[in-house]
């Protein structure tokens, strides 16, 4: 146990989170079992350590452990948690919990046996904590940690503390909001860099971003999808080929029969693989209003614009990048559906949006809302695209 305390103290002391994530204040930390999901590379480990540093420092009542530690290959999480509580432990932070066999049953046992102990754990976005783990269904509180918003990226790069705004505030007050932001910084000077590499925190590391992202994407497929969904290794190449095909075809409705032929599997399997890729936050499935999986989506897009540049940087349309940015930033708190003719998306079944490039012509007198690239400030139903990066 002493070795775990030493590791915890070292990690907390050396943790530096350049951006304080909004999720830190959204979580009800009084709950006894909290699951934090997120795609690989998004900063879940840093988030746990930042919480420990803020609330406990090196106080031994809080302990961070990683399930990659070989200790847990021969020791149960239940016994470890019991020993931790005996030594005065109150909050146990468990990273990569899915690496531990029978993790959901053991977490439930900890919850039942140690009512004075709080457990916060991280897991892959592929995990379905409540749907696939009946042990936890009625006790776990689940949250999603997303990549940096454009607002968070801008605050970091320009050393600012600009707040987030709701969609309703942006639609109703965008002229006033943009004026206030433009008095401090010109967001369009930063938006292209964000589209290219700003979503994943590891752009801060002194490594080639695209190579690092490609490595992370491979790990998402090889570990998060294959391991958690218990898919045999021999099918790995089919899933990777499917992801590549979807990425180079751009945002459109998938031809499931064609894809099934390309990767030599059934239509049903293709749809399951597409769902796994969406769960891993590699793609987004956009449906028409009222439709959902297992129906075929009306459009498949990459999950965020950084992925577009890394998968196939020589072949992409600017319009696809802009629509991907818009959909991804809306996805956190809103329902994103395919729009009607002449519209990109329908948001929450209420707001029709058209995402426009810099030189696109705007048709006046329509109910459509326009999100336009490279626009500093808008008017009426014409809103700067960058401002939607302030939704979280």
C-alpha positions in Angstrom: 0.0 0.0 0.0 2.9 2.3 0.8 4.1 2.1 -2.8 0.7 3.3 -4.0 0.8 6.3 -1.7 4.2 7.2 -2.9 3.1 7.0 -6.6 0.0 9.0 -5.8 2.0 11.8 -4.1 4.4 12.0 -7.0 1.7 12.1 -9.6 -0.3 14.7 -7.8 2.7 16.9 -7.1 3.7 16.8 -10.8 0.3 17.2 -12.3 -0.2 20.5 -14.2 -3.6 20.9 -16.0 -3.3 24.0 -18.2 -7.1 24.1 -18.5 -9.6 23.5 -15.7 -12.3 21.5 -17.3 -15.9 22.6 -16.8 -16.9 19.0 -15.9 -15.1 19.5 -12.6 -17.9 21.7 -11.4 -20.7 19.7 -13.1 -20.1 16.5 -11.2 -21.9 15.9 -7.9 -18.8 14.8 -5.9 -21.1 13.7 -3.0 -22.2 10.6 -4.9 -20.5 7.4 -3.8 -19.8 5.8 -7.1 -18.9 8.1 -10.1 -17.9 6.9 -13.5 -16.0 9.3 -15.9 -16.0 8.1 -19.5 -14.2 9.6 -22.4 -12.3 8.7 -25.5 -8.6 7.8 -25.3 -6.2 10.7 -25.1 -8.9 13.2 -23.9 -7.3 13.7 -20.5 -9.1 11.4 -18.0 -6.0 10.6 -16.0 -5.1 14.3 -15.7 -8.7 15.0 -14.7 -8.6 12.5 -11.8 -5.2 13.8 -10.6 -6.4 17.4 -10.9 -9.4 16.6 -8.7 -7.1 15.0 -6.2 -4.8 18.0 -6.2 -7.6 20.5 -5.8 -9.5 18.7 -3.1 -6.9 16.7 -1.1 -3.4 17.6 -2.1 -1.2 14.7 -0.8 -3.6 13.9 2.0 -3.7 10.1 2.4 -7.5 10.1 2.6 -7.5 10.2 -1.2 -5.6 7.7 -3.4 -5.1 7.3 -7.2 -4.5 3.8 -8.6 -4.2 2.6 -12.2 -5.5 -0.8 -13.1 -2.4 -1.3 -15.4 -0.5 -2.0 -12.2 0.4 -5.7 -12.1 -0.6 -5.9 -8.4 -4.2 -6.1 -9.5 -3.5 -9.2 -11.7 -3.4 -11.2 -8.4 -5.3 -9.1 -5.9 -8.9 -8.1 -5.9 -10.2 -4.5 -6.0 -12.5 -5.4 -3.1 -9.7 -6.3 -0.7 -7.6 -3.4 -1.8 -10.5 -0.9 -1.2 -11.0 -2.5 2.2 -7.4 -2.1 3.2 -7.4 1.5 2.0 -10.5 2.3 4.1 -8.9 0.6 7.2 -6.0 3.0 6.8 -8.3 6.0 6.8 -9.0 6.2 3.1 -12.2 8.0 2.0 -11.9 8.6 -1.8 -10.5 6.0 -4.1 -9.7 7.1 -7.7 -9.4 4.2 -10.1 -8.0 4.8 -13.6 -8.8 2.5 -16.6 -11.1 0.3 -14.5 -12.0 -1.9 -17.5 -8.5 -3.4 -17.4 -9.5 -5.3 -14.3 -11.5 -8.6 -14.8 -15.0 -8.6 -13.4 -14.6 -4.9 -12.6 -18.3 -4.1 -12.5 -19.1 -6.8 -9.9 -16.2 -5.8 -7.8 -17.1 -2.1 -7.9 -20.6 -3.0 -6.8 -19.2 -5.1 -3.9 -17.1 -2.2 -2.8 -20.2 0.1 -3.0 -22.2 -2.3 -0.8 -19.4 -3.3 1.7 -17.8 0.1 2.3 -20.5 2.8 2.6 -18.0 5.3 3.9 -15.9 5.1 0.8 -16.3 7.1 -2.4 -15.0 5.7 -5.6 -14.4 7.6 -8.8 -13.3 5.6 -11.8 -12.5 6.3 -15.4 -13.4 4.1 -18.4 -13.6 4.1 -22.2 -16.3 5.9 -24.0 -17.1 2.5 -25.5 -18.3 1.3 -22.1 -22.1 1.2 -21.5 -22.0 1.5 -17.7 -25.7 1.1 -17.1 -27.0 -0.7 -20.1 -24.4 -3.5 -20.1 -23.6 -3.7 -16.4 -26.7 -4.4 -14.3 -24.5 -4.5 -11.2 -24.0 -0.8 -11.4 -27.3 0.4 -13.0 -28.9 1.8 -9.9 -25.8 3.1 -8.1 -23.4 4.7 -10.6 -23.5 8.3 -11.7 -21.9 8.5 -15.2 -20.3 11.6 -16.8 -18.5 12.2 -20.1 -15.3 14.1 -20.4 -15.0 15.7 -23.9 -12.0 17.1 -25.7 -11.2 20.8 -25.5 -13.9 23.1 -26.8 -12.8 26.0 -29.0 -13.4 28.3 -26.0 -11.1 26.2 -23.8 -8.4 26.2 -26.5 -8.7 29.9 -27.0 -8.5 30.7 -23.3 -5.4 28.6 -23.1 -3.7 30.1 -26.1 -4.6 33.7 -25.5 -4.4 33.5 -21.6 -8.1 34.5 -21.1 -11.0 33.4 -19.0 -13.9 33.7 -21.4 -17.2 32.0 -20.2 -19.4 29.5 -22.0 -22.8 30.4 -23.3 -26.0 28.3 -23.9 -27.3 27.8 -27.4 -30.3 30.0 -26.7 -28.0 32.8 -25.6 -25.9 32.5 -28.7 -28.9 32.6 -31.0 -30.6 35.5 -29.2 -27.6 37.6 -28.1 -24.8 36.6 -30.5 -24.1 40.2 -31.6 -23.6 41.4 -28.0 -21.6 38.3 -27.0 -19.3 38.6 -30.0 -18.7 42.3 -29.4 -17.6 41.5 -25.9 -15.2 38.7 -27.0 -13.8 40.7 -29.9 -12.8 43.5 -27.5 -10.3 41.0 -26.0 -9.3 38.7 -28.8 -10.1 37.8 -32.5 -11.2 34.2 -32.4 -10.8 33.7 -36.2 -7.0 34.1 -35.7 -7.1 30.8 -33.7 -9.9 28.8 -35.3 -7.9 27.1 -38.0 -5.3 25.8 -35.5 -8.1 24.5 -33.3 -9.7 22.7 -36.3 -6.4 21.0 -37.0 -5.1 20.1 -33.6 -7.0 21.7 -30.7 -9.5 19.1 -29.6 -7.1 16.7 -27.9 -5.0 17.9 -25.0 -1.9 16.2 -26.2 -1.3 18.9 -28.8 0.6 20.5 -25.8 3.1 17.7 -25.8 6.4 18.1 -27.7 5.6 15.4 -30.2 4.2 15.2 -33.7 0.5 15.8 -33.2 -0.8 13.9 -36.2 1.4 10.8 -35.5 0.3 10.9 -31.9 -3.3 11.1 -32.9 -3.0 8.2 -35.4 -1.4 6.1 -32.6 -4.3 7.0 -30.3 -6.9 6.2 -32.9 -5.3 2.8 -33.4 -5.4 2.2 -29.7 -9.1 3.2 -29.7 -9.8 0.4 -32.1 -7.3 -2.2 -30.8 -8.0 -1.8 -27.1 -11.2 0.1 -26.5 -13.3 -1.6 -29.2 -11.7 -5.1 -29.4 -11.1 -5.6 -25.7 -14.3 -4.1 -24.3 -16.6 -5.5 -27.0 -14.6 -8.8 -26.9 -14.1 -9.0 -30.6 -11.5 -11.4 -31.9 -8.2 -10.0 -33.1 -8.6 -11.4 -36.6 -11.4 -8.9 -37.2 -9.3 -5.9 -36.4 -8.3 -5.2 -40.0 -12.0 -5.1 -41.1 -12.8 -2.5 -38.5 -9.8 -0.4 -39.5 -10.7 -0.7 -43.2 -14.3 0.3 -42.4 -13.1 3.4 -40.5 -10.8 4.4 -43.4 -13.6 4.0 -46.0 -16.0 6.1 -43.9 -13.4 8.8 -43.4 -12.4 9.2 -47.1 -16.0 9.1 -48.3 -16.8 12.2 -46.3 -20.1 13.0 -44.6 -22.9 11.1 -46.3 -25.3 8.2 -45.8 -23.3 4.9 -45.8 -23.8 2.4 -48.5 -24.0 -0.5 -46.1 -24.1 -3.2 -48.9 -21.0 -1.7 -50.5 -19.1 -1.5 -47.2 -20.1 -5.1 -46.4 -18.6 -6.2 -49.7 -15.5 -4.1 -49.2 -14.6 -5.6 -45.8 -16.2 -9.0 -46.6 -18.7 -9.3 -43.8 -22.5 -9.0 -43.4 -24.6 -5.8 -43.4 -25.6 -6.4 -39.8 -21.9 -6.7 -38.8 -21.1 -3.5 -40.6 -23.8 -1.7 -38.7 -22.5 -3.1 -35.4 -19.0 -1.9 -36.3 -20.3 1.5 -37.2 -22.0 1.7 -33.8 -18.7 0.7 -32.0 -16.8 3.4 -33.9 -19.3 5.9 -32.8 -19.1 4.7 -29.2 -15.3 5.1 -29.4 -15.8 8.8 -30.5 -14.2 8.2 -33.9 -17.3 9.0 -35.9 -20.7 10.6 -35.4 -23.9 9.1 -36.7 -26.4 11.8 -37.8 -30.0 10.7 -38.1 -33.1 12.3 -39.4 -35.4 13.6 -36.7 -37.1 10.7 -34.8 -34.8 8.0 -36.1 -32.1 6.2 -34.3 -29.8 3.1 -34.3 -30.2 0.3 -35.6 -31.6 2.2 -38.6 -29.0 3.3 -41.1 -27.9 6.9 -40.3 -28.7 9.7 -42.7 -25.0 10.8 -42.5 -21.8 9.6 -41.0 -19.2 12.2 -40.0 -15.8 12.0 -38.3 -16.2 12.8 -34.6 -14.1 15.9 -34.7 -12.2 17.9 -37.2 -8.7 16.9 -35.9 -9.5 13.3 -37.1 -10.1 14.5 -40.6 -6.7 16.1 -40.9 -4.9 13.0 -39.5 -6.7 10.2 -41.3 -6.5 11.6 -44.8 -5.0 15.1 -44.8 -4.6 15.4 -48.6 -8.3 14.7 -49.3 -11.0 16.7 -47.5 -13.4 19.5 -48.2 -13.4 22.6 -46.1 -17.2 22.4 -45.8 -16.9 18.9 -44.3 -14.4 20.3 -41.7 -16.7 23.1 -40.8 -19.8 20.9 -40.5 -17.9 18.4 -38.4 -16.8 21.2 -36.0 -20.4 22.5 -35.7 -21.9 19.1 -35.1 -19.3 18.0 -32.6 -19.6 21.1 -30.4 -23.4 20.8 -30.4 -23.3 17.1 -29.6 -22.6 17.6 -25.9 -26.0 18.9 -24.8 -28.1 18.9 -27.9 -29.9 16.6 -30.4 -28.2 16.9 -33.8 -30.4 15.7 -36.7 -30.0 15.9 -40.4 -31.5 19.1 -41.8 -33.9 19.4 -44.7 -32.9 20.5 -48.2 -30.7 23.6 -48.1 -29.9 23.1 -44.4 -27.0 21.3 -42.7 -28.6 20.3 -39.4 -31.8 20.5 -37.3 -30.9 21.1 -33.7 -33.2 19.9 -30.9 -36.0 19.5 -33.5 -36.3 23.3 -33.4 -33.4 25.2 -35.0 -32.6 24.7 -38.6 -28.9 25.5 -39.3 -26.9 26.0 -42.4 -23.1 25.9 -41.9 -21.4 28.2 -44.5 -17.9 28.7 -45.7 -16.4 32.2 -45.8 -17.6 33.0 -49.4 -21.0 31.4 -49.3 -24.0 33.5 -50.2 -26.7 33.9 -47.6 -30.3 33.8 -48.6 -32.3 36.4 -46.6 -35.9 36.1 -45.4 -35.7 32.5 -44.3 -36.1 31.0 -40.9 -32.8 29.2 -41.3 -30.0 30.2 -39.0 -26.6 30.5 -40.6 -23.3 29.6 -38.9 -20.6 31.3 -41.1 -16.9 30.7 -41.1 -14.4 33.6 -40.9 -17.1 36.0 -39.8 -16.1 38.1 -36.8 -19.5 39.3 -35.8 -22.9 38.6 -37.3 -26.4 40.1 -37.3 -29.9 38.7 -37.1 -29.9 35.0 -38.2 -26.2 35.2 -39.4 -24.0 34.0 -36.6 -20.2 33.5 -36.5 -19.3 29.8 -36.7 -16.5 30.2 -34.1 -19.1 31.3 -31.5 -20.6 27.8 -31.4 -17.2 26.7 -29.9 -18.3 28.5 -26.7 -21.1 26.1 -25.9 -18.9 24.4 -23.2 
